[in-house]
Amino acid sequence: MISRPKLVVANRKMHGNLSDNRQFMESLLRHTQQHAAHYAICPPHPYLYQAQQLLQGSHIAWGGQNMSRFERGAYTGSVSPLMLREFGCQYVIIGHSERRQRGHDNDESCGERFEAALNAGLTPILCIGETLDEYEQGETDLVVVRQLNPVISHVGIEAIAKGVIAYEPVWAIGTGKAATPQHAQAILSFIRGHIGLLNEAVAEVTTLLYGGSVNPSNAAQLLSMPDIDGGLIGGASLIAEDFIQICKIANQLTETKLAA
Ligand SMILES: O=C[C@H](O)COP(=O)(O)O
């Protein structure tokens, strides 16, 4: 068992339908099998039952795209961590910029939900990253620390390793303009270093992902960076062949790491 096998997560956002999801998941099951890398798919919530039916007992995990910090109650339109667990979810995405930008999520609520996810036995995938303006002002480090610190304060540094952190520069999401492997590596190394200031062992084992216009052509370069432990894939998870290619790249890199 190596530390930090590559993890590839499909964030299908608000896309897909029953028949398209079925084709996607069946294709993934057929073409990836049990690999050294880890794979997960986060469909829109109504399709979690379908994911459970198709993926249960397989090597592919599934998860939600968001969740409430509450277990139950009068929160119309929300989904609780217990509900995600009941549908077999292993993962849940927290703090995606598409939710932060619309005012649904903030740094403080991410801490609460990161904790609620862990309490429910889910692995939270915390999304952080700067806007274009912040990037141009050279504020990336400040922003990721501002987004990460409330979560660390809320759950304690040891709990950070039980989740996953995804660095997703907002300017790279859905634009076709991925961060360069050097930029993504520099920021993820900075994030690992920031965690390491508090606990080196936690920093060493925490899974860090990059997300933002990852596709089959740039995945190998991005995912071979030492601090990039995988990808959170949006657009390229809508086409099964593209996503499978990224999974295979991640697997090859994991096998190389295993053999080293
Ligand atoms: O969660 C996934 C990210 O928002 C990346 O999306 P993208 O691959 O379409 O840029």
Ligand as a Chemical Component Dictionary entry (heavy atoms), coordinates in Angstrom:
data_LIG
# 
_chem_comp.id                   LIG 
_chem_comp.type                 NON-POLYMER 
_chem_comp.pdbx_formal_charge   0 
_chem_comp.three_letter_code    LIG 
# 
loop_
_chem_comp_atom.comp_id 
_chem_comp_atom.atom_id 
_chem_comp_atom.alt_atom_id 
_chem_comp_atom.type_symbol 
_chem_comp_atom.charge 
_chem_comp_atom.model_Cartn_x 
_chem_comp_atom.model_Cartn_y 
_chem_comp_atom.model_Cartn_z 
_chem_comp_atom.pdbx_ordinal 
LIG O1 O1 O 0 -15.079 20.177 -9.971  1  
LIG C1 C1 C 0 -14.521 20.263 -11.071 2  
LIG C2 C2 C 0 -14.001 21.513 -11.503 3  
LIG O2 O2 O 0 -14.903 22.550 -11.337 4  
LIG C3 C3 C 0 -13.318 21.487 -12.829 5  
LIG O3 O3 O 0 -14.212 21.642 -13.887 6  
LIG P1 P1 P 0 -13.629 21.577 -15.386 7  
LIG O4 O4 O 0 -12.827 20.301 -15.450 8  
LIG O5 O5 O 0 -14.833 21.558 -16.255 9  
LIG O6 O6 O 0 -12.768 22.780 -15.549 10 
# 
loop_
_chem_comp_bond.comp_id 
_chem_comp_bond.atom_id_1 
_chem_comp_bond.atom_id_2 
_chem_comp_bond.value_order 
_chem_comp_bond.pdbx_ordinal 
LIG O1 C1 DOUB 1 
LIG C1 C2 SING 2 
LIG C2 O2 SING 3 
LIG C2 C3 SING 4 
LIG C3 O3 SING 5 
LIG O3 P1 SING 6 
LIG P1 O4 DOUB 7 
LIG P1 O5 SING 8 
LIG P1 O6 SING 9 
# 
